[in-house]
Amino acid sequence: MCGIAGLFDLRGKQKAPAGMARKMSEAMIHRGPDDDGYLDRPGLSMAHRRLSIIGLSDGKQPISNEDGSIQVIFNGELFDYPERKAELESKGHCFRTHTDTEIIPHLWEEHGLSFFDKLKGQFALALHDAKTNELILARDRFGILPLYWSVQKFEGTEWLLFASEIRGLLASGMVPKVANPLGLNHVFTFFAVPGPLTCFAGVNLLPPGCYLRLRPNEPIQERRYYDLDFPKQGEEEFPAEGKAVAEYERRFVNAVQKRLRADVPVVAYLSGGVDSATVVGVSSKVLGRPIPTFTVGVKSKWYDETEPALLTARHVGSTPHILEYADRDVRTAYPDLIRAAEFPVVDTSSAALLRLAGLVRQNHYKVVLTGEGSDEFLMGYPWFKTNRLLSGIEVVPGVSIGNHLRRAALRFTGQPMYPMSLIEAAQDAVGGQMGWLDLYGLMSLNKLRFYSEPWKRELVGRTPYLDLNLDTARLRQWHPLHRAVYVGAKIMLAGHLLASKGDRVAMANSVETRPPFLDEELIEFTNRLHPHYKLRRLQDKFILRKIAEKYIPMEIARRPKKMFRAPLNSFYLNDSTAPHWIAEVLSEESLKKTGYFDVQAVQHWSGRIAQIRRSPRKTSIEMGLVAVVATQLWHHLFIKPELCSL
């Protein structure tokens, strides 16, 4: 995995400012400490930072076709590149390197824009064709890798700037550091930033499965080349159980096998759950030896999964690396986490994964397999079960009994109350009620608790789901559980798990993550199956657990889902061991400087939260306080360093 950056003159062929692309790439040196490369053409400048994993000796970028007319910079991995390379060679294409990137310009020559069908893996890329003077910017199907862009006027022309991280755009000096309230509102809606909005005004995140096509003096074209799809309800595939399990296993083993392809050693994250454990078990089987494993040991009886992880490690014969992690580590790591993610992160376990990636790097590894994607596509989260139970009471046509029960529960527990119209607008925007909305609703209550009056007037009445531009007519044709899978993949997977728990925290330590569950062929097969194979009554990930029994201990294969979390109470102000910056960003002076939050509300709840009994209400307030702290910290680190002494 690497980092890419560049500028394209949207009006003609003005020469890019000297050294600017280099400056942008050097701001992301952590993404590629091994090498760099640059390209300057009329109206174009591109830069590349390289983390060498495949083709170690000859993979320097940009990489071109035979005559140099097509130039590519690439971040990611194309896991079937040996097969694609052989196909291209049979058609007369000549290769000079051993890197997967080199197949891209040749695929463009053969297929043009339809070359996306041939790009299988995880990637963000920039391709320039000198013959047509067009630039293609693209991102992989699921959003494993990031790509940001912005249009800015500079020296008499309009430039489109792009980079793997926002810091690359900011390093140009063209992109102003201005907060985007609509993007920050996504944090308090989804505790994720799924895009295309970001927390920075004028900065866009290219959505997964999309590309930009740029030509001088023509409008920017944003197009989708891929989207998740499901059969219409009632048309899902329902093969015999043994056949379905065997086919899932074949595809999953193949996905793992391809992601073990590298010219450097590959390791794996290991928690106490079935997802990462199955990745470890299958990887060890494919390799013919135990794969090295890395585990977070959270020092809390509620969250520690060390023992079940060690059970899997012993089963496959792996020597585990354990990172011990406590409240003080969350607080110490949080500034580094926000710097890495570039948006306010609510999930405190992301800080643990930042440190875990550091442990991987300290042990001289660059590539790690992860379990992301399983819970999303195999209905592993508890709200899938909750939604199934609640859907059973929606028996009166046109009357949403579940919504009335939800509002009654809010009243009973003393929560703030949203108008029913906003709840229904959110449901309408995603094609109907689903478990994700209950989870996001728990977070959204904090807008009513903590937003300042100006923010409440501007933001509370909005329906952020409309920002996602979902095709609700298509969603309504699917099984309700498949709608929930789709929305979770669009928001939580792409906007959080693959970002602040994936690429951003790993690449801050120059480590590449590879999630086998996000293999294109595996996902397409999984999505065609009836939900019966994913959520059997209240047994989640049914088909995965069936194959897991062959590779890992039975008690892990059948172990109930346990959310990987670090404690949310790490930022309590009455904790005498808390670092000074927490009290500073939550001070009356700092809260008034940003103007985002109600000073009295923040100070009231931060002083009371430790005395509130554990409950959904307490969890909601804790999540809100973490979001307030993270947003204030983000403002200090990226917008204006005026809130604390960090």
Buried (B, 14 or more C-beta within 10 A) or exposed (E): BBBBBBBBBBEEEBEBBEEBBBBBBBBBEBBBEBBBBBBBBEBBBBBBBBBBBBBBEEBBBBBBBBEEBBBBBBBBBBBBBBEBBEBBEEEEBEBEBBBBBBBBBBBBBBEEEEBBEBBBBBBBBBBBBBEEBBBBBBBBBBBBBBBBBBBBEBEEBBBBBBBBBBBBBBBBEBBEEEBBBBBBBBBBBBBBBBBBBBBBBBBBBBBBBBBBBBBBEEEBEBEEBBBBEBBEBEEBEEBEBEEBBBBBBBBBBBBBBBBBBBBBEBBBBBBBBBBBBBBBBBBBBBEEEBBBBBBBBBBBEEBBBBEBBBBBBEBBEBEBBBBEBBBBBBBBBBBBBBBBBBBBBBBBBBBBBBBBBBBBBEEEBBBBBBBBBBBBBBBBBBBBBBBBEBBEEBEEEEEBEBBEEBBEEBEEEEBEEBEEEBBBBBBBBBBBBBBBBBBBBBBBBBBBBBBBEEBBEBBBEBBBBBBBEBEBEBBBBBBBBBBBBBBBBBBBBBBBBBBBBBBBBBBBBBBBBBBBBBBBBBBEBBBBBBBBBBBBEEEBBBBBBBBBBEBBBEEBBEBEBBEBBBBBBBBBBEBEEBBEBBBBBBBEEBBEBBBBBBBEBBBEBBEEBEEEEEEBBBBBBBBBBBBBBBBBBBBBBBBEEEBBEE
